Structure formats: C-alpha cells, structure tokens
C-alpha cells in the first residue's frame, strides 16, 4: 500500500492539521521535539494531549533539555510548569539529557516527529512554539500502514537519554527502518551517520538537477566536493539557505562554500525575507530526503536526527515549485556579489570558515 504524503509550507496550517489528527488517536502518541515551548500553540496541543491521556491513550512527549531552556529563553521558567501540568494529566514527559553510550551534553535531541497510532506521522523542520509560524518552514505528513517504527524509535532515543541498556529494545536495526514505503534514516551520535550518507547518495544519483533547502548550510569537504563535481559536470545544483540564522558565525562561514559553488555554476540563493528553517533535499528523479537534519556537521554527526527518504514525483514537483517561488524572496549569491563584499566581511567569512569544524 502506497504511503500518502502531504506537504505543509505554512506552519500554522501544519499545527492545525496536527492538532486535528492528534484528537483522533486511539492507542498511542509519541512525540519528539527539540523544543515544546510555552505559548498559545503549545497550549492547544497540550489540551489535546491531556484529554487523550485521560481517555486511556498512551501519550509520550520527549523534549530536549537544552531546547526547553534555550529555544526561547524567556520561557525557561514557564516550560517546567508546562511539563508538570502535562504529567499531572497523565502524559509521559521525558526530558532528553544524554547519559551513557559515550555521549556528552553536546549530543542533543533535534528530531521533530509526532507518530499517531500506526497510521500517521508528522515530521519536518518545526518544533512546537509560537515563533515557528513566523518562519518559513517545511513539514510533511505521512499516512498509511506505517507500523510502530516511530514509536520504537522513541524508545531507542530515550535509552540514550536515560542510560538504559539497548537490550531492552531488541530487534531495532537503526540502519534498516521503514514506515510504510518510506525509508527512515537517522543520525545517532557515536553510532550512525546514515543521514549524511543519504545526502551523498541523493547528490551522486542526480542526473539533471539537485535541490537543497536548509537552515544551516556548512557541508563537509566530501559533500561539498560532490556538489562541485555535479555543478562542474553540468548538473543543475540549486541551494536555498537562510541568509540569517541564530548562529551568525555559520552565516558568515557559508559564504565561502557558496562562493565555490557559484563559481562552479551552481545557483545559490540566500533567503532574506525572514528565517528559513526547512531541511529538505531532492533530485529530479523524485528522490526526496525530508526531516530534521541541516546540511552541517552537528546535524550529520553529533545530534539525534530523523529523516525519511521517499520516492515521489508529485512531492518533488511541489517542493520545486515552492523553491522557485522563494527564490524571489532571496538574493542569489554570484561570484561578483562575493567579490563586492567589503574586505572586512570577506575576511570574517574566511575566518569563520576556518572554524567550521567547531561550529
């Protein structure tokens, strides 16, 4: 049975659809987010979660401990109160703080997933919080016979947060996960870098065009070389990145990679309208990689990330149309634009680029 895919490019619409579907849950809800942040939208989601828990549905929410404090620091005191309210209503709330498995406090939870029963999954770029509808983002809904894989992934990730032994979740092969006809790829710090390999595969298999839409853009040398090789061979390489993010050194550093790509013939667009938080890549063959991982070292090596790989030409067409529409809200980085940047800014870009392995 083919899995149905629904693309959301408006976060408010995505939240409304998520809330509606949560209310239909019969057996289990498993949610993992970097931040579940106090506010109007989180209150709406929380009301449904509490009602379902009180009706006997198993409701679980995992949020990253740093994300709860740092995503919106003004809510650092309100978020623990929200957690207590949810727990009092029967919702299992787990705060991710890695212990064991060789992990450190740098190895955070960055997944953004909501699994409802065994039939519906939401995933993509958006956490739950009032500021996300003000950003440009992409999220995806999957419907079909999906099984319990995402619920089991919740168990697996929580083992790493709590230091439990993996034997308590036997048989979960992280390298061979599926939900319906969608392949699931994960980054598991110290263990798996499968999303990175999926990026490389997507790039190398492109014959006519590759599209990348990402919040942070700081590819490692192997990925950059793969993109350069494609651009120099005549494949259309298209990259849309957020001109401004919350980590400004990355914004300066990626001017250097973008300049190399532009010189090789790639189209590189810096989205300037607002924050652009999406994380999705695809090629002309309808191969799509969609989820929580940015194209940078932290996401591909050091944080828990979750993406799905799907083969869907309709979804590819939708993503390409949205990409082209957003180029009109962007500045294309050309070799001439980079050369015209003031010398101090170019020097800062090169300095930040040298520091890229630590960003």
C-alpha positions in Angstrom: 0.0 0.0 0.0 1.4 3.3 -1.1 2.1 5.8 1.7 0.3 9.2 1.3 2.4 12.3 1.6 1.1 15.8 2.5 3.4 18.8 2.3 3.0 21.8 4.6 4.8 25.0 3.7 2.8 27.1 6.2 3.5 26.3 9.9 0.1 27.5 11.2 -1.7 25.2 8.8 0.6 22.3 9.8 -0.1 22.9 13.5 -3.9 23.0 12.9 -3.7 19.7 11.0 -1.5 18.1 13.7 -4.0 19.1 16.4 -6.9 17.7 14.5 -5.2 14.4 13.9 -4.0 14.1 17.5 -7.6 14.2 18.6 -8.3 11.1 16.6 -5.6 9.0 18.3 -6.9 5.6 19.7 -3.9 3.8 21.0 -0.6 5.8 21.1 1.0 9.1 20.5 4.8 9.5 20.5 6.3 13.0 20.1 9.9 14.1 19.9 11.0 17.7 19.6 14.0 19.9 20.3 11.6 22.3 21.9 8.0 22.2 23.2 7.8 25.8 24.1 5.2 27.6 26.2 2.7 29.6 24.3 -0.7 29.6 22.5 0.1 26.8 20.1 1.7 24.6 22.7 -1.3 25.1 25.0 -3.7 24.0 22.2 -1.6 20.9 21.6 -1.3 20.2 25.3 -5.0 20.3 25.8 -5.5 17.6 23.2 -2.6 15.5 24.7 -4.0 15.7 28.2 -7.5 14.8 27.0 -6.2 11.8 25.1 -4.1 10.6 28.1 -7.1 10.9 30.4 -9.1 8.8 27.8 -6.6 6.0 28.0 -4.4 6.7 25.1 -0.6 6.2 25.8 0.8 9.7 25.2 4.5 10.3 25.3 6.4 13.6 24.7 10.2 13.9 24.7 11.8 17.3 24.6 15.4 18.3 24.7 16.6 19.7 28.0 18.7 22.5 26.3 15.9 23.2 23.8 13.4 23.8 26.7 15.8 26.4 28.2 17.4 28.0 25.1 15.0 27.9 22.2 13.1 30.8 23.7 15.0 31.8 26.9 12.1 34.0 28.0 10.1 30.7 28.5 12.8 28.9 30.5 10.7 29.3 33.7 7.3 28.6 32.1 8.3 25.4 30.3 8.9 23.3 33.5 5.4 24.4 34.7 4.0 23.2 31.4 5.8 19.8 31.9 4.3 19.5 35.4 0.8 20.2 34.1 1.1 17.6 31.4 2.5 15.0 33.7 -0.3 15.6 36.2 -2.8 14.9 33.5 -1.2 11.5 32.7 1.1 12.5 29.8 4.5 10.8 30.0 7.0 13.7 29.5 10.7 12.8 29.1 13.4 15.4 29.1 16.3 14.4 27.0 19.7 14.8 28.7 22.2 12.2 27.3 23.9 9.8 29.7 25.9 6.7 28.7 26.7 5.3 25.3 29.8 7.6 25.2 27.6 10.7 24.7 28.2 14.2 26.1 25.9 17.2 26.6 26.7 18.3 23.1 24.8 15.3 21.7 21.3 16.8 21.8 17.8 15.6 20.5 17.0 17.5 17.3 14.3 15.3 15.9 10.8 16.7 15.2 8.4 13.8 15.0 4.9 13.0 16.0 3.6 9.4 15.5 -0.1 8.8 15.9 -1.2 5.1 16.3 0.4 3.1 13.5 -1.1 5.2 10.6 0.0 8.8 10.7 3.4 10.5 11.2 4.3 14.2 11.1 7.9 15.3 10.7 10.0 18.1 9.4 11.6 21.4 10.5 9.2 22.8 13.0 9.2 22.4 16.8 6.1 23.4 18.7 6.2 27.1 19.7 4.6 30.4 18.8 7.6 31.8 17.0 7.7 29.0 14.4 4.7 30.2 12.4 6.6 33.4 11.8 9.3 31.5 10.0 9.4 29.8 6.6 9.5 26.1 7.1 8.6 22.7 5.6 6.8 19.8 7.2 5.4 16.5 6.0 2.6 14.2 6.9 2.7 10.5 6.2 -0.5 8.4 6.2 -0.8 4.7 5.6 0.1 1.3 7.1 3.2 2.7 8.9 3.6 0.2 11.8 5.1 1.0 15.2 8.6 2.0 13.9 8.4 5.6 15.1 7.1 4.6 18.5 10.1 2.2 18.8 12.5 4.9 17.7 11.1 6.9 20.7 12.2 4.0 23.0 15.6 3.8 21.3 16.3 7.5 21.7 15.1 7.5 25.3 17.6 4.7 26.1 20.4 7.0 25.1 19.0 9.8 27.2 18.4 7.7 30.3 21.4 5.4 30.0 19.3 2.2 29.7 20.7 -0.8 28.1 19.8 -1.4 24.4 18.8 -5.0 25.2 15.5 -3.6 26.5 14.6 -2.8 22.8 15.8 -5.8 20.9 15.5 -6.2 17.2 15.5 -2.5 16.2 18.1 -2.2 13.5 18.6 1.6 13.0 20.1 1.1 9.6 17.0 -0.8 8.3 14.0 1.2 9.4 10.8 1.7 7.3 7.4 3.3 7.8 5.2 2.1 5.0 7.2 2.6 1.8 9.3 5.4 3.4 12.9 4.6 4.4 13.9 6.2 7.7 17.4 7.5 8.2 18.9 8.6 11.5 21.9 10.3 12.9 22.8 8.6 16.2 25.9 10.2 17.8 28.9 7.8 18.1 27.0 5.1 16.2 25.2 6.1 12.9 25.7 8.8 10.3 23.2 7.4 7.9 21.6 10.8 7.0 25.0 12.0 5.8 25.3 9.0 3.6 21.7 9.6 2.3 22.6 13.2 1.4 25.7 11.9 -0.5 23.6 9.3 -2.3 21.0 11.8 -3.3 23.6 14.1 -4.7 25.6 11.4 -6.6 22.5 9.9 -8.2 21.3 13.2 -9.6 21.5 13.2 -13.4 19.9 16.6 -14.2 19.2 18.6 -11.0 19.7 18.5 -7.2 17.9 20.9 -4.9 18.8 21.6 -1.2 16.8 23.7 1.1 18.4 24.2 4.6 18.5 26.4 7.6 22.2 25.9 8.4 24.5 25.3 5.3 28.0 24.2 6.2 28.8 21.0 4.3 31.9 19.0 5.0 34.5 18.6 2.3 33.2 15.3 0.9 29.7 16.7 0.4 31.0 20.0 -0.9 33.2 18.1 -3.4 30.2 16.0 -4.5 28.2 19.2 -5.2 31.1 20.8 -7.0 31.6 17.8 -9.2 27.9 17.8 -10.1 27.8 21.5 -10.9 31.0 21.3 -13.0 29.6 18.3 -15.0 26.5 20.3 -16.0 24.0 19.0 -13.4 21.9 21.9 -12.1 22.8 22.4 -8.5 20.2 24.6 -6.6 20.7 25.6 -3.0 18.4 27.8 -0.8 19.7 28.7 2.6 18.6 31.1 5.3 20.7 34.3 4.9 20.4 34.8 8.7 20.2 32.2 11.4 20.6 32.1 15.1 24.3 31.1 14.8 25.8 34.0 13.0 29.3 32.6 12.5 27.7 29.9 10.3 26.1 32.6 8.2 29.5 34.2 7.6 31.3 30.9 7.1 29.0 29.5 4.4 29.7 32.5 2.1 32.9 30.7 1.2 31.3 27.3 0.3 28.6 29.2 -1.6 31.2 31.2 -3.5 33.0 28.0 -4.6 29.7 26.5 -5.7 28.6 29.7 -7.6 31.9 29.7 -9.4 31.3 26.1 -10.5 27.9 27.1 -11.9 25.5 26.3 -9.0 22.6 28.6 -8.2 22.8 29.6 -4.5 20.1 31.7 -3.0 20.2 33.4 0.4 16.6 33.7 1.7 16.2 37.2 3.2 12.5 37.6 3.8 12.7 36.0 7.3 14.2 33.0 9.0 14.0 30.0 6.6 14.1 26.8 8.7 13.4 24.0 6.3 15.6 20.8 5.9 14.8 19.0 2.7 16.7 17.8 -0.4 15.7 16.2 -3.6 16.7 15.4 -7.2 14.9 15.4 -10.5 14.2 11.7 -10.2 11.7 12.3 -7.3 14.1 11.1 -4.6 13.4 13.2 -1.5 15.2 13.4 1.8 12.9 15.2 4.3 13.3 15.7 8.1 15.1 17.5 10.9 18.8 17.5 9.7 20.6 20.6 8.4 23.4 20.2 6.0 26.2 20.8 8.5 28.5 18.8 10.8 26.5 19.0 14.1 23.3 17.6 12.5 25.1 14.9 10.4 27.4 13.6 13.2 26.6 14.8 16.7 22.8 15.2 17.3 19.9 12.8 17.1 18.2 13.5 13.8 15.4 11.7 11.9 14.7 12.0 8.2 12.6 9.9 5.7 13.7 9.1 2.1 10.7 8.8 -0.3 10.3 8.3 -4.0 7.5 10.6 -5.0 7.5 12.7 -8.2 4.4 14.7 -7.1 6.1 15.7 -3.8 9.2 16.6 -5.8 7.2 18.9 -8.1 5.5 20.6 -5.1 8.9 21.2 -3.4 10.4 22.5 -6.6 7.6 25.0 -7.2 7.9 26.2 -3.6 11.7 26.5 -4.0 11.4 28.6 -7.2 8.7 30.9 -5.6 11.0 31.5 -2.6 13.9 32.5 -4.9 12.0 35.7 -5.5 12.4 36.4 -1.7 16.1 35.7 -1.9 19.4 37.2 -3.1 21.3 35.0 -5.5 25.0 34.7 -4.4 27.1 35.2 -7.5 30.9 35.3 -7.7 30.6 39.1 -8.4 28.4 39.7 -5.3 31.0 37.9 -3.1 33.9 39.9 -4.6 32.0 43.1 -3.9 31.6 42.4 -0.3 33.6 44.7 1.9 37.0 43.4 2.7 36.4 43.1 6.5 33.3 40.9 5.8 35.1 38.7 3.4 37.9 38.3 5.9 35.4 37.4 8.6 33.8 34.8 6.2 37.2 33.2 5.7 38.0 33.2 9.4 34.6 31.7 10.3 35.1 29.1 7.6 38.4 28.0 9.1 36.5 27.5 12.4 33.7 25.5 10.6 34.7 22.1 12.2 33.8 23.6 15.6 30.6 25.4 14.7 
